[in-house]
Amino acid sequence: MDLSHPQSNLTLNFNSSSSTTTSHSSPPPSHHSISLHLDPPLPPPTLPLQLLEPQSNGGTLDPLPHSQSLFNNDTDDDDDDNQEFRILGHSMCLKRRRDSESSSSSSLSIPLPSSKRFPLPPPDSSDLDARRAAVRSWGNQPLQIADPDVYAIMEQEKKRQFKGIELIASENFVCRAVMEALGSHLTNKYSEGMPGARYYCGNRYIDEIETLCCERALKAFNLDPKCWGVNVQPYSCTSANFAVYTGLLLPGDRIMGLDTPSGGNTSHGYYTPNGKKVSGASIFFESLPYKVNPQNGYIDYDKLDERALDFRPKIIICGGSSYPREWDYARFRHIADKCGAVLLCDMAQISGLIAAKECMNPFDYCDIVTSTTHKSLRGPRGGIIFYRKGSKPRKRGTLLSQGHESDQYDFEEKINFAVFPSLQGGPHNNHIAALAIALKQVATPEYKAYMHQVKKNAQALASALLRRKCRLVTRGTDNHLILWDLRPLGLTGKFYEKVCEACHITLNKIAIFGDNGTIIPGGVRIGTPAMTTRGCLEADFETMAEFLFRAAQIANTLQREHGKLQKTVLKGFESHRDIVELRARVEAFATQFALPGFDI
Ligand SMILES: Cc1ncc(COP(=O)(O)O)c(C=O)c1O
């Protein structure tokens, strides 16, 4: 349906000849309806009603003009038959239909909760009480009673988190306050739009929360609100990245990000070695990856420079999922300027380190910065987008003006529109409140001390593994993660990951550069934020290095005993004596450290 033509053959019809009725009475027969008419008849309409825009009314927003009278009152039936709505900025005519008008087969009928024609019998009060009580009784049940099955599984998961060593670099444990906000009544509210401009009414407090969250996001990264804006609504970082592409690019436009086997994230574009387009970034846009130098594991900036000038991407992305070293943002900026690209940093992995000034600051060089909110940042699951606003610096060349070069950034409008309505619906307000809480903590000296410890712990872990002659990519780390190349030990990341899991240590397999794609990853990624949150210091990470090394020895033994037929090996090995013994040590170690928010 082409909404760009206001004369589109679509009208919205209301049928309302009804009187008001109490909320406890039965719904009336359904011929009192709102109907969506398409003329000539089309297949069932796909236009979401949410796209009806609130009309601005003398400076105040009136999300559904005249809706009160339409739903509750039959005295103004003789008012204007036509009412105007806007759908994505286009005027639409909303026409009331009289009862006598029949509904066409192509109309969408929605029952209205009122009836004058069919008066209801007087309510029986005991029946009403019983019905109210029935609804309330399950509405107030605690989880354990309401759903013992889910409760039991959740308890098991809590135990797993408590008894194990969590070394997945992307994971963390949120604090009690964040969890309280996540499990709160804020999940009940719809609030499509932005603070002060929502589709639904009743968003006064939701607006306050989102505004506070945005202010805290800017403060956490020391950003001037005159030069930077932020959108805290993305449901994840993948969605945040896709919103940036959607807002700034046309389908088929070009982007460049770090190759996934080199440590990039698939949301920056990825094709499998046989050419299958994996991520939306590659399906809807054209992506060309840059890579790390296979000799040393560092990003090959010279090659990136050369390829970018040939490929002429509209967006260059720095930031990745498995890169243990600093990013040379100044070099990225230089390359982006040479080919006229926007520079996007996805700081998902290291946003906590950046906020605490434990890593270099991408905001000094980048146009747009995205992040997850649940990794080192230690907030609820979600995504966030920071974008430059105000005047552009004189020398910065961006292609995205597409002919009409302006001296002002226009990211704000494009990105906000891409997040909603292009890609998402109602924001998850419980998550936004939880993020506001986490961001308040990010600005504290305690959080800075925590991030400092995360980095020290990563260095202690790296040193302890290097002392055991393990091969680490780039021989160490500048951030919270290390990459252990297991190929010299004759192990694959997949097998080692399984052995560790059996010993109650969680980490994840990764491709090591030079691998043949991601099919048989040759290493593992190990991160320190989660165990640092549980209170582990350098000496504890030395102990964890010992466990990790022991797990590699066990994996080797298993391979020697059973050959490389790993599927058979994997089957019964949880009860292998070496694994049982290491698991017991791991659990005894891990249970010394509390899980935030739980008294276990
Ligand atoms: C750099 C980077 N970007 C994006 C993502 C995807 O984040 P999400 O799971 O929130 O979509 C990740 C996840 O690990 C990541 O490391």
Ligand as a Chemical Component Dictionary entry (heavy atoms), coordinates in Angstrom:
data_LIG
# 
_chem_comp.id                   LIG 
_chem_comp.type                 NON-POLYMER 
_chem_comp.pdbx_formal_charge   0 
_chem_comp.three_letter_code    LIG 
# 
loop_
_chem_comp_atom.comp_id 
_chem_comp_atom.atom_id 
_chem_comp_atom.alt_atom_id 
_chem_comp_atom.type_symbol 
_chem_comp_atom.charge 
_chem_comp_atom.model_Cartn_x 
_chem_comp_atom.model_Cartn_y 
_chem_comp_atom.model_Cartn_z 
_chem_comp_atom.pdbx_ordinal 
LIG C1 C1 C 0 30.215 -5.676 19.154 1  
LIG C2 C2 C 0 28.846 -6.267 19.278 2  
LIG N1 N1 N 0 27.825 -5.695 18.630 3  
LIG C3 C3 C 0 26.590 -6.188 18.712 4  
LIG C4 C4 C 0 26.310 -7.306 19.462 5  
LIG C5 C5 C 0 24.916 -7.847 19.479 6  
LIG O1 O1 O 0 24.253 -7.437 20.615 7  
LIG P1 P1 P 0 22.741 -7.887 20.914 8  
LIG O2 O2 O 0 22.808 -9.277 21.387 9  
LIG O3 O3 O 0 22.264 -6.917 21.935 10 
LIG O4 O4 O 0 21.994 -7.761 19.628 11 
LIG C6 C6 C 0 27.342 -7.928 20.158 12 
LIG C7 C7 C 0 27.041 -9.116 20.984 13 
LIG O5 O5 O 0 27.807 -9.799 21.545 14 
LIG C8 C8 C 0 28.648 -7.401 20.065 15 
LIG O6 O6 O 0 29.686 -7.982 20.692 16 
# 
loop_
_chem_comp_bond.comp_id 
_chem_comp_bond.atom_id_1 
_chem_comp_bond.atom_id_2 
_chem_comp_bond.value_order 
_chem_comp_bond.pdbx_ordinal 
LIG C1 C2 SING 1  
LIG C2 N1 SING 2  
LIG C2 C8 DOUB 3  
LIG N1 C3 DOUB 4  
LIG C3 C4 SING 5  
LIG C4 C5 SING 6  
LIG C4 C6 DOUB 7  
LIG C5 O1 SING 8  
LIG O1 P1 SING 9  
LIG P1 O2 DOUB 10 
LIG P1 O3 SING 11 
LIG P1 O4 SING 12 
LIG C6 C7 SING 13 
LIG C6 C8 SING 14 
LIG C7 O5 DOUB 15 
LIG C8 O6 SING 16 
# 
